[in-house]
């Protein structure tokens, strides 16, 4: 059996999840990997059969999407050409983690494609949304990477096709402790902007992992380094908590490890606003932005926040087995 696994390359969550999925897919046949997008800091350590420009949202430095850079990197004509060039007939099963090139290639060709993604969970009306009128944002979930069948992932099983997060084996087996520091991963903020606020809270060590720096440095009680997944895992496992955006894998892994979590969703990013609403419902503290009140919020969170208990059973092998059995 020949399997194509297509992965979105924006952010690190999709790549992180793929590290767990690819070995399981290999148990069922030959796997070709497709990655499109430009914003991931992690690599798969697997050869890529297809690498495309895709369509990525570019992180800003003040908490949101850099719309100008996103527009500058957008190339819809190239996406169309890449979709038309993909040799779909080679594959018996095509699995998609919110990746647009393979999705549109299959849509053009009328070929079935299976979504295995966090974003698929938002195709259920039972999945939490933030209050307000965001109807046009829903079009992204439906049309950015259209698929034939869907398997969703979220913090809770909101619908019958939704599973709890895929937690990597290295995270499940990671020994944890509490050395008192806070791990920070906020890729939509520059390390300089973060450091200005974090060093005002002097009674804790901040370990910041930044996509905006190429060197390691210290500013007071703030320690900044480029993103390195091994160092990040180590920092998180030994931390007392995580300060992060409202992505999916990051908060899920921290909650699985029994860490307290403070979340700042990206501005103008609807998916993160939805994730924040789900996290709020299970008891995670949410902060809308870094502003004049942020230092006070940080101090309060450090002092009296509680760890939210979650149940994320290891269902990954069963999900893959059921997928192969159903669609092969």
Order of alpha helices (4+ residues) and beta strands (2+ residues): beta-alpha-beta-beta-alpha-alpha-beta-alpha-beta-alpha-beta-beta-alpha-beta-alpha-beta-beta-beta-alpha-beta-alpha-beta-alpha-beta-alpha-alpha
